[in-house]
Amino acid sequence: MADAERVPTGVPGLDEMIGGGLAKNQLSAVIGQVGTGRTMFTFQFLHEGLIRGEKCIFISLYESTDYLAAKFVKRFPDSADKIDKDMFFVRIMPENLLIFSDEIGGNITDMFQELGVNRVVVDPFSMFEDMIISRDGFRASDMHRVYSSFRTSNATTLLVTQSSLSDPLQSKYGYAEVFADNVACLFRYFPDNNYMKPYKLIFLILKLSGKIEKTARYVKYTNSGLFTLVDSFEHTKQSNIENAKTE
């Protein structure tokens, strides 16, 4: 069986961990607490697509599209002329996301095909999970339906979800680990459990549909604020504490 086509992530240090990039058209989940850099990670993924001539969409379940577009352009000024042409920001209320599932009307697939989208980010997907699990008559099949609609949309998709309060290495409800093709976690590590010292951010691969070259790396931000993965680094200033404030 031929190897799957790979989609470069735009995150220095990640592609070499996962065999050259994410498998094309697969569904990946990024788990983490607020402030761990999840949004910056997804921005770089989308920007890499723009560099490669692809079309991308950011589906927000919370923030306004104007706010996100301005934030994206501030980080990547070269993308200013691509907003609403190759880079789309769309807001969908969490309670409406189920309506866009594949089995109900094929709206997600239709929208992506109409726009010619190659890369998708949904953030924060955990708001949909909160809504659907708290309602009366919750069925796990409804959750699976939405995950499946993104998996079959012919786009490489990242879902951003909240980590569990009791275990930062697990998603809040555990569905991401079951339904996503690939799962990674961002979490804070306090050396010697000393909360008075600067923490380090760690990027950990929990699940991958392919070969894993390396399981975990430290997160380090460049002087320009880009998210990178490294094997080790000297933790001078509180660079991660300051630069991870992207959510």
C-alpha positions as CSV (number, residue, x, y, z in Angstrom):
1,M,0.0,0.0,0.0
2,A,1.4,3.4,-1.0
3,D,2.2,5.9,1.7
4,A,-0.4,8.6,2.2
5,E,0.3,12.1,0.7
6,R,1.7,14.4,3.4
7,V,0.6,17.9,4.3
8,P,3.4,20.1,5.7
9,T,2.2,21.7,9.0
10,G,4.2,24.9,8.9
11,V,5.5,24.2,12.4
12,P,9.3,23.9,12.5
13,G,10.3,20.6,14.1
14,L,6.9,18.9,13.8
15,D,7.0,17.4,10.3
16,E,10.2,15.5,11.0
17,M,8.4,13.9,14.0
18,I,5.5,12.6,11.9
19,G,7.1,11.4,8.7
20,G,6.9,14.6,6.7
21,G,3.5,16.1,7.7
22,L,0.0,15.1,8.4
23,A,-1.6,12.6,6.1
24,K,-3.7,14.4,3.6
25,N,-7.5,14.7,4.3
26,Q,-7.2,13.2,7.8
27,L,-8.7,14.6,11.0
28,S,-6.5,15.7,13.8
29,A,-7.2,16.9,17.3
30,V,-5.1,19.4,19.3
31,I,-5.7,19.1,23.0
32,G,-4.7,21.7,25.5
33,Q,-5.6,24.3,28.1
34,V,-6.2,27.9,27.3
35,G,-2.9,29.7,26.8
36,T,-0.8,26.8,25.6
37,G,-0.5,28.0,22.1
38,R,-3.2,26.0,20.3
39,T,-4.4,28.9,18.2
40,M,-0.9,30.0,17.1
41,F,-0.3,26.3,16.1
42,T,-3.4,26.4,13.9
43,F,-2.6,29.8,12.4
44,Q,0.8,28.5,11.3
45,F,-0.9,25.4,9.8
46,L,-3.3,27.6,7.8
47,H,-0.6,30.1,6.8
48,E,1.5,27.2,5.4
49,G,-1.4,26.3,3.2
50,L,-1.6,29.8,1.9
51,I,2.1,29.8,1.1
52,R,1.5,26.6,-0.9
53,G,-1.4,28.1,-2.9
54,E,-4.1,26.3,-1.0
55,K,-7.4,27.6,0.3
56,C,-8.1,27.5,4.0
57,I,-10.9,28.1,6.4
58,F,-11.0,28.8,10.1
59,I,-14.4,27.9,11.7
60,S,-14.9,29.7,15.0
61,L,-17.4,28.6,17.5
62,Y,-16.7,31.6,19.8
63,E,-14.6,34.5,18.6
64,S,-15.8,36.9,15.9
65,T,-14.5,36.6,12.4
66,D,-13.2,40.2,12.3
67,Y,-11.2,39.6,15.5
68,L,-9.6,36.4,14.2
69,A,-8.9,37.8,10.7
70,A,-7.2,40.9,12.2
71,K,-5.2,38.7,14.6
72,F,-4.1,36.4,11.7
73,V,-3.0,39.3,9.5
74,K,-1.1,40.9,12.4
75,R,0.9,37.7,12.7
76,F,1.2,37.1,9.0
77,P,1.0,40.5,7.1
78,D,1.7,38.8,3.8
79,S,-1.8,37.2,4.1
80,A,-3.7,40.5,4.1
81,D,-4.8,40.3,0.5
82,K,-5.9,36.7,0.8
83,I,-8.6,37.2,3.4
84,D,-12.0,36.2,2.0
85,K,-10.2,35.0,-1.2
86,D,-8.0,32.1,-0.1
87,M,-8.3,32.5,3.7
88,F,-11.9,32.3,5.1
89,F,-13.1,33.0,8.6
90,V,-16.6,31.7,9.4
91,R,-18.4,31.7,12.7
92,I,-20.9,28.9,13.5
93,M,-22.7,28.7,16.8
94,P,-22.0,25.5,18.6
95,E,-25.6,24.4,18.7
96,N,-25.7,24.7,14.9
97,L,-22.7,22.6,14.1
98,L,-24.7,19.3,14.2
99,I,-26.9,20.7,11.5
100,F,-23.8,20.9,9.3
101,S,-23.0,17.2,9.7
102,D,-22.6,15.0,6.7
103,E,-25.5,12.8,7.3
104,I,-28.1,15.5,7.9
105,G,-27.4,17.6,4.8
106,G,-23.8,17.4,3.6
107,N,-23.4,21.1,4.3
108,I,-19.8,20.9,5.5
109,T,-18.7,18.9,2.5
110,D,-20.7,21.2,0.2
111,M,-19.2,24.4,1.7
112,F,-15.7,23.1,1.5
113,Q,-16.1,22.0,-2.1
114,E,-17.7,25.2,-3.1
115,L,-14.8,27.2,-1.6
116,G,-12.2,24.8,-2.8
117,V,-10.9,24.4,0.8
118,N,-7.8,22.2,1.5
119,R,-7.2,23.0,5.1
120,V,-9.7,23.5,8.0
121,V,-9.5,24.5,11.6
122,V,-12.4,24.4,14.1
123,D,-11.7,26.3,17.3
124,P,-12.8,25.7,20.0
125,F,-14.4,22.4,19.1
126,S,-14.8,21.7,22.9
127,M,-17.6,24.3,23.0
128,F,-19.6,22.0,20.7
129,E,-18.8,19.0,22.9
130,D,-19.9,21.0,26.0
131,M,-23.2,21.9,24.4
132,I,-24.1,18.5,22.9
133,I,-23.1,16.5,26.0
134,S,-25.1,18.7,28.4
135,R,-28.3,18.5,26.5
136,D,-31.1,16.1,27.1
137,G,-31.1,12.9,25.0
138,F,-27.4,13.0,24.3
139,R,-26.2,10.3,22.0
140,A,-22.6,9.4,21.3
141,S,-23.6,8.8,17.7
142,D,-24.3,12.5,17.3
143,M,-20.7,13.3,18.3
144,H,-19.5,10.6,15.9
145,R,-21.6,12.1,13.1
146,V,-19.8,15.5,13.4
147,Y,-16.4,14.0,13.6
148,S,-17.2,11.8,10.5
149,S,-18.4,14.8,8.6
150,F,-15.0,16.5,8.9
151,R,-13.1,13.3,8.2
152,T,-14.9,12.8,4.9
153,S,-14.8,16.4,3.8
154,N,-11.7,16.0,1.6
155,A,-9.8,18.6,3.6
156,T,-7.0,18.2,6.2
157,T,-8.7,19.3,9.4
158,L,-7.6,20.4,12.9
159,L,-10.0,20.4,15.8
160,V,-9.0,22.4,18.8
161,T,-10.3,20.9,22.1
162,Q,-10.0,21.5,25.8
163,S,-8.0,19.2,28.0
164,S,-9.4,17.5,31.0
165,L,-9.1,19.4,34.3
166,S,-8.0,16.2,36.1
167,D,-5.5,15.1,33.4
168,P,-3.9,17.6,30.9
169,L,-2.9,14.6,28.7
170,Q,-6.6,13.8,28.0
171,S,-9.3,15.7,26.2
172,K,-12.2,16.9,28.4
173,Y,-14.6,14.1,27.3
174,G,-12.3,11.6,25.7
175,Y,-14.0,11.6,22.2
176,A,-11.0,13.2,20.4
177,E,-8.9,10.2,21.2
178,V,-11.5,7.8,19.8
179,F,-12.7,9.6,16.7
180,A,-9.7,11.6,15.4
181,D,-7.1,10.0,13.2
182,N,-4.3,11.9,14.9
183,V,-4.1,13.4,18.4
184,A,-1.6,15.8,20.0
185,C,-1.5,17.5,23.4
186,L,0.0,20.8,24.5
187,F,0.6,21.0,28.2
188,R,2.7,23.0,30.8
189,Y,5.6,21.3,32.6
190,F,6.8,22.7,35.9
191,P,10.3,21.4,36.7
192,D,10.4,19.8,40.2
193,N,6.7,20.7,40.5
194,N,7.8,24.2,41.5
195,Y,5.0,26.6,40.4
196,M,7.2,29.6,41.3
197,K,9.6,28.8,38.4
198,P,8.9,29.4,34.7
199,Y,7.1,26.5,33.1
200,K,8.0,24.8,29.8
201,L,5.5,23.9,27.2
202,I,5.5,20.4,25.8
203,F,4.0,19.1,22.6
204,L,3.2,15.4,22.9
205,I,1.9,13.1,20.2
206,L,-0.8,10.7,21.6
207,K,-2.0,9.1,18.4
208,L,-0.8,9.1,14.8
209,S,-2.0,7.2,11.8
210,G,1.5,6.6,10.5
211,K,5.1,6.4,11.7
212,I,6.1,8.4,14.8
213,E,9.8,9.5,14.6
214,K,9.7,11.2,18.0
215,T,6.9,11.3,20.6
216,A,7.4,14.7,22.3
217,R,9.3,18.0,22.0
218,Y,9.5,21.3,23.8
219,V,7.7,24.3,22.5
220,K,9.8,27.3,21.8
221,Y,8.8,30.6,20.3
222,T,11.1,32.5,18.0
223,N,11.8,36.2,18.4
224,S,9.0,36.9,15.9
225,G,6.6,34.8,17.9
226,L,6.4,31.7,15.7
227,F,5.6,28.3,17.3
228,T,8.5,25.8,17.0
229,L,9.4,22.4,18.4
230,V,12.8,21.6,19.8
231,D,14.5,18.8,21.7
232,S,16.0,21.1,24.3
233,F,16.7,24.8,25.0
234,E,17.8,27.1,27.7
235,H,14.8,28.7,29.3
236,T,16.0,32.3,29.6
237,K,13.2,34.9,30.2
238,Q,9.6,33.7,30.4
239,S,9.3,33.6,26.7
240,N,6.8,30.8,26.6
241,I,4.6,32.5,29.2
242,E,4.5,35.7,27.2
243,N,4.3,34.3,23.7
244,A,1.8,31.6,24.3
245,K,-0.9,34.2,25.0
246,T,-2.6,33.7,21.6
247,E,-6.0,32.5,22.7
